């Protein structure tokens, strides 16, 4: 993939050359229409729920919390777009808090045609693609299937399913026709499964045709926990590039385990909205799988998360490394971006924990000029104190002797992305009691 005026982006797991796509201006108009549609959905749903109905009463008193989530992106390049035809997907996710009822959110937000879902189910995962007993069928407005319009999400009806914290869930989705996975979170670092032909949503041991390492369509699982939710928004370092697949060793995973072990009474959920190669200030038009910039996707990926009470931000390194090598973007433009994210969160009563940018000396796009911007951004975060709380991950990850270098025992090999040990150290740098106090303050 090439970006005009500066070098090609390195081979991150979710980047490749895109086929021809609409222009930035046309995409912006389309995305704007989609956002207007999405913003209208909750109001419409509220208008349709009659105040006197028992169903409306039940919905109004349930305090939903997102126990897992990812950020959708796409469409992928045509040559690498997954296709399913009369097949079942079984997607594996890790719950961070428990509950007794669950619901899911599916997304066709990056699609340009209707998405036909024939059936869906959810169950506790036993191992691989196997569910511990038959899955619980899901419905959408009482119907077994749903047609999700292009540009829209869909939320299932709640179902009873006891879920324990840190348990694995299997979400099964059957497509009766042929569909293209244009809405997808590409870097799952988790094996997911495609069946042989047929509806296997209610089959415990699903026949598997092949495994994939992405999450198509599924963007959130909610439980009736009434627990505060911390949304972690970021790029590949939050998405888990460099971590071990299938072991949930991204830094938000380690943070969720810390919260569960050290502050179990708090019952805090953690939702990972990182996207590899994502930026804060600008899209990468030739890599739509990297997602819209965080300023653009903020409302969808942060504000729409069920039960959100706090935001953690670790983003900005891609804005630096994708800018011209000798004349990178100004630190002031980064400051303005962070301030906008903070103010938009504060408008909704959501406090924000920021994080300093990690060292990247030796990374393929390192230059002294880019390093100067990183240093300026980190100095501003420490001195100006724009965030409600700061996790100084730069200090946690850097070498003691050479502070501009990622510590060797934390390096996954590319000198930017941590390995499992590095992600654990990153999560350990979060001041946990202060974070818990911050979440208690957040009004959502």
Helices and strands as residue ranges (DSSP letters): H 24-48, H 54-61, E 65-69, G 78-80, E 83-94, E 99-107, E 115-117, E 119-127, E 130-131, E 136-138, E 146-148, E 153-155, E 159-163, E 168-180, E 184-185, E 192-197, E 208-212, E 215-216, E 218-223, E 229-234, H 236-239, H 251-262, G 264-266, E 269-274, G 288-290, H 294-298, I 299-303, E 308-314, H 317-321, H 331-347, E 351-355, H 368-384, E 389-391, H 393-397, G 408-410, H 420-428, H 432-441
